[in-house]
Amino acid sequence: MMQEAQPHPTRPMIDGVTRMPMLKLLSLVACQTVALALILGVSGVLEGGLSFVHTLLVPPLVTYVLIVAQPGLPGSRPLRVLGAYVVAGIFGIGLSILPFPGTVLGVVAGAIVLFLFYILGVFHAPAFAVPFAAIMAGYALSDAPKAFGILMIYTVLVIGLALATNRLLDYRSYPEKWW
């Protein structure tokens, strides 16, 4: 009796997704480049003597790329992204003003933020970096509200740009759901 050959367990999986046509890919990269320039331009305007502005820019930049690349993910839905950044901003920036070692603050902020992400249903991985960026910046109490406001501006900006990019390219429907 002949048995069917079993696939070798170490063979790589073949991805069934087809590659994007070159013209569409170039359009995507062009849109993302324009969006990046807008985000960096806004960051330059917001800087105004605040040295910490650019520290908070990295997580939202990653969010923009993620939303454009994977708009169908539950963590890419606009209100979930906004909720994740609100939670991460409040606890990350809030805890960063405390006079404890960065490692202790990072562990505490990380645990609180992860717990709240899961319990509130707003898990968004790039936002998880906010507490660590905030702790590295080490805010003064007087700068914390400004830092939170700037983070929210970045968040709304990248959600809006991701929405515009997906609509402009007319190849993805974003958002499929808002929550």
C-alpha positions in Angstrom: 0.0 0.0 0.0 1.4 3.3 -1.1 1.4 6.3 1.3 1.2 9.9 0.2 4.4 11.8 0.6 4.2 14.2 3.5 5.6 17.6 3.0 8.9 18.1 4.7 8.3 20.1 7.9 11.2 22.5 7.3 10.0 23.7 3.8 9.0 27.3 3.8 5.3 28.1 3.4 4.4 29.6 0.1 2.5 32.8 0.4 -0.5 32.8 -1.8 -0.7 36.6 -2.0 0.3 38.0 -5.3 2.7 40.9 -5.6 1.4 44.3 -6.3 1.9 45.6 -9.9 4.8 48.0 -10.2 2.7 51.0 -11.2 0.4 50.5 -8.1 3.5 50.0 -5.9 5.1 53.2 -7.2 1.8 55.0 -6.5 1.7 53.6 -3.0 5.3 54.6 -2.2 4.7 58.1 -3.7 1.7 58.6 -1.5 3.5 57.3 1.6 6.4 59.6 0.9 4.1 62.7 0.6 2.4 61.6 3.8 5.8 61.2 5.5 6.8 64.7 4.4 3.5 66.1 5.8 4.0 64.4 9.1 7.6 65.6 9.4 6.5 69.1 8.4 3.9 69.1 11.1 6.5 67.8 13.6 8.7 70.7 12.7 5.9 73.2 13.2 5.0 71.7 16.6 8.6 71.7 17.8 8.7 75.4 18.7 11.4 74.9 21.4 10.0 71.7 22.7 12.9 69.2 22.5 10.6 66.1 23.1 8.3 66.5 20.1 10.3 64.2 17.8 10.6 61.4 20.4 6.8 61.0 20.2 6.8 60.9 16.4 8.2 57.3 15.8 5.2 55.3 17.0 2.6 57.2 14.9 4.9 56.9 11.9 4.9 53.1 12.3 1.1 53.3 12.8 0.7 55.1 9.4 2.7 52.5 7.6 0.9 49.6 9.3 -2.6 51.0 8.6 -1.8 51.6 4.9 -0.2 48.1 4.6 -2.8 46.2 6.7 -6.0 48.3 6.8 -8.2 45.2 7.5 -6.5 44.4 10.9 -8.7 45.0 13.9 -5.8 47.0 15.4 -5.9 49.3 12.4 -9.4 50.5 13.0 -9.4 54.3 13.6 -11.1 54.4 17.0 -9.0 51.5 18.3 -5.8 53.3 17.2 -7.0 56.5 18.8 -7.9 54.6 22.0 -4.6 52.9 22.2 -2.7 56.2 21.9 -4.9 57.8 24.5 -4.2 55.0 27.0 -0.4 54.8 26.1 -0.1 58.6 26.2 -1.8 59.0 29.6 0.1 56.3 31.3 3.4 56.6 29.4 3.7 60.4 29.7 2.1 60.4 33.1 4.5 57.9 34.6 7.5 59.5 32.9 7.3 62.5 35.2 7.8 60.3 38.3 11.3 60.2 39.9 12.0 56.5 39.5 14.6 54.7 37.4 13.6 54.3 33.8 13.6 50.5 34.0 11.1 50.5 36.8 8.9 53.0 35.0 9.1 51.1 31.8 8.0 47.8 33.4 5.2 49.4 35.3 4.0 51.5 32.3 4.3 48.5 29.9 2.3 46.3 32.2 -0.5 48.9 32.8 -0.7 49.8 29.1 -0.8 46.2 28.0 -3.5 45.3 30.5 -5.6 48.3 29.5 -5.1 47.6 25.7 -6.5 44.1 26.2 -9.3 44.9 28.6 -10.5 47.9 26.5 -10.0 46.1 23.2 -7.7 48.7 21.8 -4.5 46.7 21.2 -2.3 48.5 18.7 1.4 47.4 18.8 3.0 50.7 17.7 1.2 52.6 20.4 2.9 50.3 23.0 6.2 52.1 22.2 4.8 55.4 23.5 5.5 54.8 27.2 9.1 53.9 26.4 9.6 57.0 24.2 8.1 59.1 26.9 10.3 57.6 29.7 13.4 58.2 27.5 12.4 61.8 27.0 11.8 62.2 30.8 9.1 64.9 30.8 8.8 67.6 33.4 5.3 68.0 34.9 4.8 71.3 33.0 5.5 69.6 29.6 3.3 66.5 30.1 0.0 68.1 28.9 1.8 69.5 25.8 3.4 66.2 25.1 0.0 64.4 25.3 -1.6 67.0 23.0 1.2 66.6 20.5 0.8 62.8 20.6 -2.9 63.2 19.9 -2.2 65.5 17.0 0.2 63.0 15.5 -2.4 60.2 16.0 -5.3 62.0 14.3 -2.9 63.1 11.5 -1.7 59.6 10.7 -5.2 58.2 10.8 -6.4 60.9 8.5 -3.4 60.4 6.1 -4.0 56.6 6.1 -7.6 57.2 5.3 -6.7 59.6 2.5 -3.9 57.3 1.1 -6.2 54.2 1.0 -9.0 56.3 -0.6 -6.7 58.0 -3.1 -5.2 54.7 -4.3 -8.7 53.2 -4.5 -7.5 49.7 -3.8 -8.5 49.2 -0.2 -11.5 50.2 1.8 -10.3 51.8 5.0 -11.8 51.7 7.4 -13.9 48.6 7.1 -15.1 49.3 10.6 -14.4 52.3 12.8 -14.2 50.3 16.1 
